[in-house]
């Protein structure tokens, strides 16, 4: 049975998202919440046998996690290296170092912005390559972490901390394989292993809500598949529900201990997919307030505001306040006072997202200007440059500036082919981009 390629890759993406930010570990007191002696016997409640050590480990993890969410990768790795040195037998040190590499690679290549995943071209063949040294370091860290977690499971098969760590580690491997190495089937296999490990955790301790992040995403993914595929999988004992998946992730936000913000990040992407932009806006605002140095959350706020505004405008509703707030966010990010600020190092993405927002509102002339600026920004991510030239060409076509559009399409063709940009550009050269094309590609 065949599945449409774009749908298949879309499903794989959500398996990856389910795992890619889950680098935190549950607090050690889960057993006391479980409520049954059987569960208490199954759970290892003390990682080191020393309350002071446990507190120190938790403090390092929380401090490093906050640095990661604020995009301070060097500080995060300094903290995680310290964690690894002080607790050499705990998988969290190398696991967290691997997560920091993964997240920085995604950010440097401008792939942490959820809106970029909405284009089916993201899943196409790409010549966008990652530094082999990063790949080697990531695999070394995940191997170390996995060996440490497996050793603990071998000693006690019911150690939920170790089982949770194993699920998170193979989840990271899935994310890296899919979004960085673009090995989608390998990513799917690892993603399924992550689900299996976290199901074991929940069987041992139903109150270990952090493990439900992976389960919730799994439910949602299966719920998005075409009916014939869902029927085929159901025969094999695999079923899912978008509603149940969303409810599971919402439960993690409300009751989780370490993965609450991870669940918020994932729900932002899923709410947008479900056209629940106001719900996405709520979580984006919460994260932007909590992590003020993370420009990505501010971009998510602007994106949710303007996407909802585009819908409201079609319904003849007032949109001025939302548009003013969103454009104010873009303008403030472009005026970041410190050259050391993360936003100042991502002007290409900010201009690109500004262009996408203007495009969605039908302001094609201004959108084209922002796309061109994104493409010409110093040290812009190579893949984003190609995307920016393509989107500029499409906006120029919609503005009636065919000659300028042709120039922009040709600018794509002299660059390396990423995300099937050549095919898109060649179609644009053959015939102008139209509103019908916009309708088909949006969301």
LUMKOL-579999 format. One record per residue (C-alpha): x, y, z; residue in one letter. Coordinates in steps of 0.1 Angstrom, whole numbers, padded with zeros to 4 digits, always signed. Layout:
BEGIN
XYZA
...
//
This chain:
BEGIN
+0000+0000+0000X
+0014+0034-0010X
+0010+0067+0008X
+0013+0101-0008X
+0049+0112-0004X
+0041+0146+0012X
+0017+0130+0037X
+0042+0102+0045X
+0070+0127+0052X
+0046+0149+0071X
+0038+0121+0094X
+0075+0113+0098X
+0082+0149+0107X
+0058+0148+0136X
+0075+0116+0149X
+0107+0136+0149X
+0092+0166+0166X
+0079+0143+0192X
+0114+0135+0202X
+0136+0164+0193X
+0133+0186+0224X
+0129+0159+0251X
+0163+0162+0267X
+0151+0168+0303X
+0147+0140+0329X
+0120+0134+0354X
+0125+0144+0390X
+0134+0116+0413X
+0103+0117+0434X
+0079+0101+0409X
+0076+0069+0428X
+0061+0087+0458X
+0033+0099+0435X
+0026+0065+0420X
+0003+0053+0447X
+0009+0015+0447X
+0035-0006+0463X
+0041-0025+0431X
+0050+0007+0413X
+0071+0019+0441X
+0091-0014+0440X
+0096-0010+0403X
+0109+0026+0403X
+0144+0035+0412X
+0138+0066+0434X
+0173+0076+0442X
+0198+0079+0413X
+0229+0084+0434X
+0220+0073+0469X
+0227+0109+0481X
+0201+0136+0484X
+0227+0163+0480X
+0240+0148+0448X
+0204+0144+0434X
+0198+0181+0442X
+0230+0191+0425X
+0222+0170+0394X
+0188+0185+0392X
+0201+0220+0396X
+0227+0216+0368X
+0201+0201+0345X
+0176+0229+0351X
+0203+0256+0346X
+0215+0239+0314X
+0180+0235+0301X
+0172+0271+0307X
+0204+0281+0288X
+0194+0259+0259X
+0159+0274+0257X
+0175+0308+0257X
+0197+0297+0228X
+0229+0301+0248X
+0245+0269+0235X
+0281+0275+0248X
+0268+0281+0284X
+0246+0251+0281X
+0275+0228+0270X
+0296+0242+0298X
+0270+0233+0323X
+0263+0198+0308X
+0301+0191+0306X
+0302+0199+0343X
+0273+0176+0349X
+0290+0148+0330X
+0322+0153+0350X
+0305+0153+0383X
+0281+0124+0375X
+0300+0102+0350X
+0277+0072+0355X
+0245+0092+0347X
+0233+0093+0311X
+0220+0128+0314X
+0254+0145+0309X
+0262+0131+0274X
+0225+0130+0265X
+0222+0167+0272X
+0254+0175+0253X
+0240+0156+0223X
+0207+0176+0226X
+0227+0209+0226X
+0245+0200+0194X
+0213+0189+0178X
+0194+0221+0187X
+0223+0244+0177X
+0226+0227+0144X
+0189+0231+0138X
+0191+0268+0148X
+0222+0275+0127X
+0205+0261+0097X
+0173+0280+0106X
+0152+0248+0110X
+0139+0256+0145X
+0111+0278+0132X
+0080+0256+0131X
+0065+0275+0101X
+0094+0263+0079X
+0081+0227+0082X
+0048+0235+0065X
+0063+0234+0030X
+0064+0200+0014X
+0097+0209-0002X
+0113+0206+0032X
+0111+0168+0028X
+0126+0168-0007X
+0161+0158-0017X
+0186+0184-0003X
+0223+0192-0008X
+0223+0210+0025X
+0250+0192+0045X
+0260+0193+0081X
+0296+0194+0094X
+0308+0158+0098X
+0325+0168+0130X
+0291+0177+0145X
+0277+0144+0133X
+0305+0125+0149X
+0303+0143+0182X
+0265+0139+0183X
+0268+0101+0177X
+0296+0098+0203X
+0275+0115+0230X
+0243+0095+0222X
+0263+0063+0222X
+0278+0071+0256X
+0244+0081+0270X
+0228+0049+0256X
+0254+0027+0270X
+0250+0042+0305X
+0212+0039+0304X
+0214+0003+0291X
+0237-0006+0319X
+0212+0006+0344X
+0184-0012+0327X
+0205-0044+0327X
+0209-0040+0365X
+0172-0033+0370X
+0148-0037+0341X
+0122-0017+0359X
+0143+0015+0364X
+0120+0040+0349X
+0146+0068+0350X
+0169+0047+0328X
+0140+0036+0305X
+0129+0072+0301X
+0165+0082+0293X
+0167+0054+0266X
+0135+0067+0250X
+0148+0103+0250X
+0182+0092+0236X
+0168+0072+0207X
+0143+0101+0201X
+0172+0124+0197X
+0188+0100+0173X
+0155+0099+0153X
+0154+0137+0152X
+0190+0140+0140X
+0186+0113+0114X
+0155+0129+0099X
+0160+0166+0101X
+0198+0167+0098X
+0209+0136+0079X
+0175+0133+0061X
+0174+0095+0067X
+0136+0094+0072X
+0132+0056+0076X
+0160+0054+0101X
+0143+0083+0119X
+0110+0064+0119X
+0125+0033+0134X
+0142+0052+0162X
+0111+0072+0168X
+0091+0040+0172X
+0117+0027+0197X
+0113+0059+0217X
+0076+0053+0219X
+0081+0017+0231X
+0105+0028+0258X
+0082+0055+0271X
+0052+0031+0270X
+0072+0009+0294X
+0078+0038+0316X
+0041+0047+0318X
+0032+0010+0324X
+0055+0011+0355X
+0045+0046+0366X
+0013+0061+0351X
+0021+0094+0368X
+0054+0098+0348X
+0036+0124+0326X
+0068+0136+0309X
+0070+0103+0290X
+0036+0111+0275X
+0051+0137+0252X
+0063+0110+0228X
+0030+0090+0232X
+0009+0121+0225X
+0028+0129+0193X
+0026+0092+0183X
-0012+0093+0188X
-0015+0126+0168X
+0007+0113+0139X
-0013+0082+0134X
-0045+0102+0136X
-0033+0124+0107X
-0028+0095+0082X
-0052+0089+0053X
-0080+0065+0062X
-0067+0035+0041X
-0034+0037+0058X
-0050+0040+0093X
-0071+0010+0085X
-0040-0010+0074X
-0022+0000+0106X
-0051-0008+0127X
-0051-0044+0115X
-0015-0046+0128X
-0026-0032+0162X
-0016+0004+0156X
-0041+0031+0161X
-0042+0068+0169X
-0063+0099+0174X
-0055+0135+0168X
-0078+0145+0196X
-0063+0121+0220X
-0028+0131+0210X
-0035+0168+0216X
-0051+0160+0250X
-0021+0139+0260X
+0003+0168+0252X
-0020+0192+0270X
-0018+0169+0301X
+0020+0171+0300X
+0018+0209+0300X
-0005+0208+0331X
+0010+0179+0350X
+0045+0172+0337X
+0076+0180+0357X
+0104+0185+0332X
+0088+0183+0297X
+0061+0210+0301X
+0078+0234+0279X
+0087+0207+0254X
+0050+0199+0251X
+0042+0236+0247X
+0067+0238+0218X
+0051+0208+0201X
+0016+0220+0207X
+0024+0254+0190X
+0032+0235+0158X
+0002+0212+0161X
-0022+0239+0169X
-0011+0258+0138X
-0016+0226+0118X
-0052+0224+0132X
-0057+0262+0125X
-0060+0268+0162X
-0039+0299+0160X
-0051+0316+0192X
-0042+0285+0212X
-0008+0285+0195X
-0005+0322+0204X
-0011+0315+0241X
+0017+0291+0244X
+0040+0311+0222X
+0035+0341+0245X
+0042+0320+0276X
+0074+0307+0262X
+0085+0342+0249X
+0079+0356+0284X
+0098+0328+0301X
+0128+0328+0277X
+0132+0364+0267X
+0165+0357+0249X
+0149+0332+0225X
+0139+0352+0195X
+0122+0321+0180X
+0093+0323+0204X
+0088+0359+0196X
+0086+0349+0159X
+0061+0323+0168X
+0040+0350+0185X
+0041+0372+0154X
+0033+0342+0131X
+0003+0332+0151X
-0010+0367+0153X
-0007+0373+0116X
-0020+0340+0105X
-0051+0345+0126X
-0053+0381+0113X
-0053+0368+0077X
-0083+0346+0085X
-0101+0373+0104X
-0096+0397+0075X
-0114+0373+0051X
-0142+0372+0076X
-0143+0411+0077X
-0131+0411+0113X
-0108+0438+0128X
-0071+0429+0125X
-0053+0462+0130X
-0042+0456+0166X
-0029+0421+0158X
-0010+0433+0128X
+0005+0462+0146X
+0017+0440+0175X
+0032+0414+0151X
+0050+0439+0129X
+0062+0456+0161X
+0078+0423+0171X
+0096+0420+0137X
+0108+0456+0139X
+0121+0452+0175X
+0140+0420+0166X
+0156+0438+0137X
+0167+0466+0160X
+0182+0443+0187X
+0207+0466+0205X
+0234+0439+0212X
+0253+0423+0184X
+0258+0394+0207X
+0220+0388+0210X
+0208+0356+0193X
+0183+0376+0172X
+0212+0397+0158X
+0228+0365+0146X
+0196+0354+0128X
+0186+0385+0108X
+0182+0363+0077X
+0155+0342+0093X
+0138+0373+0108X
+0136+0390+0075X
+0124+0358+0059X
+0096+0353+0084X
+0087+0390+0080X
+0084+0384+0043X
+0062+0353+0049X
+0039+0373+0071X
+0035+0401+0046X
+0030+0375+0019X
+0001+0359+0039X
-0016+0393+0042X
-0013+0399+0004X
+0014+0426+0007X
+0035+0411-0020X
+0057+0441-0028X
+0068+0445+0008X
+0071+0407+0012X
+0095+0406-0018X
+0117+0433-0003X
+0120+0414+0029X
+0128+0381+0011X
+0156+0399-0009X
+0171+0414+0022X
+0170+0379+0038X
+0188+0364+0008X
+0215+0391+0009X
+0220+0392+0047X
+0256+0386+0057X
+0263+0350+0068X
+0228+0339+0059X
+0221+0302+0061X
+0227+0288+0026X
+0194+0269+0024X
+0175+0299+0036X
+0191+0321+0009X
+0177+0297-0018X
+0143+0297-0001X
+0143+0335+0002X
+0151+0340-0035X
+0123+0316-0045X
+0097+0333-0023X
+0109+0367-0035X
+0103+0355-0071X
+0068+0343-0062X
+0059+0375-0045X
+0072+0396-0074X
+0051+0375-0098X
+0021+0383-0077X
+0030+0419-0078X
+0031+0419-0116X
+0069+0424-0117X
+0076+0395-0140X
+0111+0406-0151X
+0123+0409-0115X
+0107+0376-0107X
+0126+0359-0135X
+0158+0373-0121X
+0150+0359-0087X
+0141+0325-0101X
+0174+0324-0119X
+0192+0333-0086X
+0179+0300-0072X
+0192+0280-0101X
+0228+0292-0097X
+0229+0280-0061X
+0230+0244-0048X
+0197+0226-0050X
+0181+0224-0016X
+0145+0212-0007X
+0137+0208-0044X
+0141+0245-0051X
+0153+0239-0086X
+0120+0223-0096X
+0100+0251-0080X
+0122+0278-0097X
+0119+0261-0131X
+0081+0260-0127X
+0082+0297-0119X
+0102+0304-0150X
+0078+0284-0172X
+0048+0303-0159X
+0041+0330-0133X
+0033+0321-0098X
-0005+0325-0092X
-0029+0330-0063X
-0042+0295-0069X
-0007+0282-0062X
-0007+0302-0030X
-0040+0287-0019X
-0027+0251-0025X
+0005+0256-0006X
-0007+0275+0024X
-0009+0252+0055X
//
